[in-house]
Amino acid sequence: GENVEQHPSTLSVQEGDSAVIKCTYSDSASNYFPWYKQELGKGPQLIIDIRSNVGEKKDQRIAVTLNKTAKHFSLHITETQPEDSAVYFCAASSNNDMRFGAGTRLTVKP
Amino acid sequence: GAVVSQHPSRVICKSGTSVKIECRSLDFQATTMFWYRQFPKQSLMLMATSNEGSKATYEQGVEKDKFLINHASLTLSTLTVTSAHPEDSSFYICSATTHTEAFFGQGTRLTVV
């Protein structure tokens, strides 16, 4: 089955700096890669996703890149703000089977 | 985006009692619903996968007689924690999917005292 690894587990940045979170996956059949933001006590919220036929996708300050050959994908947040502080999960999905990374706790210091 | 409603958001129950958690997809029909458990500062752990009208598929190590899942319609799935014990205290999250995308409920904080 799919195995998703996520790094780093914690990340602290200064407000305005960029943050990068990286994930690798094992199942070459995976074709959908969403990223979720989870705030304390709440369910995960989808923030951006990318499909296997696309290499990069951007939505304002958030971008995701996918390298299918190397089986890794990354989340990039630019101009970070304190409200970006949360836990971020990557996931890889094939045939409706979604597996999550372990999560990254991002702290943006004002 | 699509909305998944999960209730209750918080519940406290006594040991030995049962608790039911509901998960509804409000504006779409979910082909599949998933139930996750999350321990503090850890990732989401898949408990079971349920398809409407069929029995749920449980992940290894998850007791199906303890965590009863009913998926009565394309918009509703329920998780019942039976004979709850303090070690069942956790954050439970459901997700409902279309063919390719997953949407999550708000989660339920269960505390068993």
Interface residues (C-beta under 8 A of the other chain):
Chain A: Y32 P34 Y36 G41 K42 G43 P44 Q45 L46 D49 R51 F89 A91 S93 N96 M98 R99 F100 G101 A102 G103 R105
Chain B: G1 V4 Q6 T31 T32 F34 K41 Q42 S43 L44 L46 F91 I93 S95 T97 H99 T100 E101 A102 F103 F104 G105 Q106 G107 R109
